[in-house]
Every structure is written in structure tokens, then in C-alpha cells.
Amino acid sequence: MERIGKVYENEEATKGMSAEERLKYHQTRSGPFMEELKEWMERETAEKRVEPNSSLGKATKYFLNNYPGLSAFSMAA
């Protein structure tokens, strides 16, 4: 949750920036958090530490299935 919170903090910090400035800011500051979160979720899923039908399991599945869109700022450039 701390990692997700950091991405939201970064978004708050981009208020008033141009689209290009926001993109660069997120690529630098949010991209690593998103990648770390993705790797953790993949590991938890692979090691079957997350019950697929639990709230966390559903959130994990959603995040992993939608990662390209959720992290578009980290893949652009």
C-alpha cells in the first residue's frame, strides 16, 4: 500500500506541470515503484501466497492484467 501511495503522492506533485513534465516526472519517480509492485505481485501469485478469490487476489489479477495501461507513463519515452 505504501508503494501505491507513493505513486499518488507523485501525481499530486505534478499538479500544474505540462504533460511532458508530468510524463518525465512519473517515469523517473513512479516507474520504479510500479515495476517493484508488479514483480511482488507476480512472485506472490507464482508462489501461491495469494488466494485468487480474495480481495487481494482479485486486486492482484486486475493489476497484472491491466499493467500496461496502469503504467503507461513508465513505458513511454
C-alpha positions in Angstrom: 0.0 0.0 0.0 2.9 2.3 0.7 4.1 1.9 -2.9 0.7 2.7 -4.4 0.5 5.7 -2.0 3.9 7.0 -3.4 2.5 7.0 -6.9 -0.5 9.0 -5.8 1.9 11.4 -3.9 3.9 11.8 -7.1 0.7 12.5 -9.1 -0.2 15.2 -6.6 3.3 16.7 -7.1 2.7 17.0 -10.8 -0.2 19.5 -10.5 0.5 22.4 -12.7 3.1 20.7 -14.8 2.8 20.3 -18.6 2.0 16.8 -20.0 5.6 16.3 -20.9 6.9 17.3 -17.5 4.4 15.0 -15.8 5.4 12.1 -18.0 9.1 12.6 -17.2 8.4 13.0 -13.5 6.4 9.8 -13.4 8.9 7.9 -15.5 11.6 8.8 -13.0 9.8 8.6 -9.7 6.7 6.3 -10.2 8.0 3.9 -12.8 10.3 2.1 -10.3 7.6 1.7 -7.7 5.2 0.3 -10.3 7.7 -2.2 -11.5 8.6 -3.3 -8.0 4.9 -3.7 -7.2 4.4 -5.8 -10.4 7.3 -8.1 -9.5 6.0 -8.6 -6.0 2.5 -9.4 -7.2 3.9 -11.9 -9.8 6.0 -13.5 -7.1 3.1 -13.8 -4.6 0.9 -15.2 -7.3 3.5 -17.7 -8.6 4.3 -18.9 -5.0 0.5 -19.2 -4.3 0.6 -16.9 -1.4 -2.5 -15.0 -2.6 -5.9 -16.7 -2.6 -7.2 -15.9 -6.1 -10.8 -15.3 -4.9 -9.8 -13.0 -2.0 -9.9 -9.2 -2.3 -6.1 -9.1 -2.6 -6.2 -11.9 -5.2 -8.7 -10.0 -7.3 -6.8 -6.8 -7.0 -3.6 -8.5 -8.0 -5.2 -10.1 -11.0 -6.6 -6.8 -12.1 -3.3 -5.0 -11.6 -1.3 -7.6 -13.6 -3.9 -7.9 -16.4 -4.0 -4.1 -16.7 -0.4 -3.3 -16.0 0.4 -1.8 -19.4 -2.3 0.8 -19.1 -1.7 1.4 -15.4 2.0 2.0 -16.0 1.8 3.7 -19.4 3.9 6.6 -18.1 6.7 4.2 -17.3 6.7 2.6 -20.8 6.5 5.8 -22.8 9.6 7.6 -24.0 
